[in-house]
């Protein structure tokens, strides 16, 4: 774990919750987490960002379509109470963002971006990028659950990051 503690840029991709301790992160660290559930404890991450402003932990894998998305979730009656209480519902409540993994099958089927498996080359990446541009799909706003960094937070984080390097 020591190498992670010294890392300044971390990409999370796991299905095990809370494997990254936000209190052990160095000041100036950026974490982009594409895990579900998150590789860190969301409440602790937001707490650290709010109190110290020295790390940036955000969700990865989201893109923003040109218009709002209306979500409908249909579950069997025995699963609805479990899922409804889980934070996964945040994936369905933001009309301005969609996970790229949900969107990717639509790109492949209907918009000429070839489906890929295994290592992906630059040409395939460019095809997907161009398909996103044609559809007016861009980067989603940064967020960590319900928390989003303000311009003031980003400026303070930048200052704190530079101070941590010195």
C-alpha positions in Angstrom: 0.0 0.0 0.0 3.0 2.3 0.5 3.3 3.1 -3.3 -0.4 4.2 -3.4 0.1 6.4 -0.4 2.9 8.3 -2.3 1.0 8.4 -5.6 -0.4 11.7 -6.7 -2.8 10.5 -9.4 -4.8 7.3 -8.9 -7.4 5.7 -11.1 -9.8 3.4 -9.2 -11.4 0.5 -10.9 -12.5 -2.2 -8.5 -15.7 -3.9 -7.3 -14.5 -4.0 -3.7 -15.7 -1.0 -1.7 -13.5 1.2 0.5 -10.1 -0.2 -0.4 -8.5 3.2 -0.6 -8.2 5.1 2.7 -8.7 8.8 1.9 -6.9 9.8 5.2 -3.7 8.2 4.0 -3.6 10.1 0.7 -0.9 12.8 0.3 -2.0 16.4 -0.1 -2.3 17.2 -3.8 -3.6 13.7 -4.8 -6.2 13.3 -7.5 -8.3 10.2 -7.5 -10.6 9.4 -10.5 -12.7 6.4 -9.5 -14.6 4.4 -12.1 -15.6 1.8 -9.5 -19.0 0.8 -8.3 -19.2 0.9 -5.4 -16.5 3.5 -5.0 -13.0 2.3 -4.0 -13.1 4.9 -1.2 -15.7 5.8 1.4 -17.6 8.6 -0.2 -18.6 10.4 3.0 -15.0 10.4 4.2 -13.8 11.7 0.9 -16.3 14.6 0.8 -15.4 15.3 4.5 -11.7 15.6 3.7 -12.3 17.7 0.7 -14.6 20.0 2.6 -12.4 20.3 5.7 -8.9 20.4 4.2 -9.3 21.1 0.5 -6.0 19.2 -0.3 -7.2 16.2 -2.4 -9.6 15.8 -5.3 -11.6 12.6 -5.4 -14.1 12.4 -8.3 -16.2 9.8 -10.2 -14.9 8.7 -13.5 -16.7 7.2 -16.5 -19.4 9.8 -16.9 -20.2 11.7 -20.0 -22.7 14.5 -20.6 -25.1 14.3 -23.5 -26.5 17.5 -25.2 -29.9 17.1 -23.5 -31.5 15.8 -20.3 -31.9 12.1 -19.8 -35.1 10.7 -18.3 -34.4 7.5 -16.4 -36.9 4.8 -15.6 -35.9 1.9 -13.3 -37.9 -1.3 -13.2 -37.0 -3.9 -10.6 -38.7 -6.9 -9.2 -40.6 -6.1 -6.0 -38.2 -8.0 -3.8 -35.2 -6.0 -5.1 -36.7 -2.5 -5.2 -36.3 -1.8 -1.4 -32.6 -2.9 -1.6 -31.7 -0.9 -4.7 -33.8 2.1 -3.7 -31.8 2.5 -0.5 -28.4 2.1 -2.2 -26.4 5.0 -3.6 -26.6 3.4 -7.1 -29.7 5.5 -7.5 -27.4 8.5 -7.9 -26.6 7.1 -11.3 -30.2 7.5 -12.3 -31.0 10.9 -10.7 -28.6 13.2 -12.7 -30.3 14.1 -16.0 -27.1 15.7 -17.3 -24.8 12.6 -17.2 -24.7 9.0 -18.2 -22.0 6.4 -17.6 -19.9 5.7 -20.7 -20.4 2.0 -20.2 -24.1 2.4 -20.7 -23.6 4.7 -23.7 -20.9 2.6 -25.4 -23.2 -0.1 -26.8 -25.3 2.6 -28.5 -22.2 4.1 -30.0 -21.1 0.8 -31.4 -24.5 -0.2 -32.8 -25.8 3.0 -34.2 -23.0 5.5 -34.7 -20.1 3.6 -36.4 -17.7 3.3 -33.4 -16.6 -0.3 -33.6 -17.0 -2.5 -30.6 -13.7 -3.4 -29.0 -12.2 -6.1 -26.8 -8.7 -6.4 -25.5 -6.1 -3.7 -26.0 -7.5 -0.6 -27.8 -5.5 1.2 -30.4 -5.4 4.9 -31.2 -7.6 4.5 -34.3 -10.4 3.0 -32.3 -10.1 5.7 -29.7 -10.3 8.4 -32.4 -13.4 6.7 -33.9 -15.1 6.8 -30.5 -14.0 10.3 -29.8 -15.4 11.5 -33.2 -18.7 9.6 -32.6 -19.1 11.5 -29.3 -18.3 14.8 -30.9 -20.9 14.1 -33.7 -23.5 13.4 -31.1 -22.6 16.5 -29.0 -21.5 14.4 -26.0 -18.8 15.9 -23.8 -17.2 15.5 -20.4 -19.6 15.4 -17.5 -19.1 17.9 -14.6 -16.8 16.7 -11.9 -18.5 15.2 -8.9 -18.2 12.8 -6.0 -21.8 11.6 -5.2 -23.7 14.8 -4.5 -20.6 17.0 -4.0 -19.1 19.0 -6.9 -16.0 21.1 -6.7 -16.6 24.9 -7.1 -14.1 27.1 -9.0 -13.0 28.4 -5.5 -12.3 24.8 -4.4 -10.3 24.1 -7.5 -8.2 27.2 -7.0 -7.6 26.3 -3.4 -6.8 22.7 -4.3 -4.3 24.0 -6.9 -2.6 26.2 -4.3 -2.5 23.4 -1.8 -1.1 21.0 -4.3 1.7 23.4 -5.2 2.5 23.9 -1.5 2.6 20.1 -0.9 5.2 19.7 -3.7 7.6 22.3 -2.1 
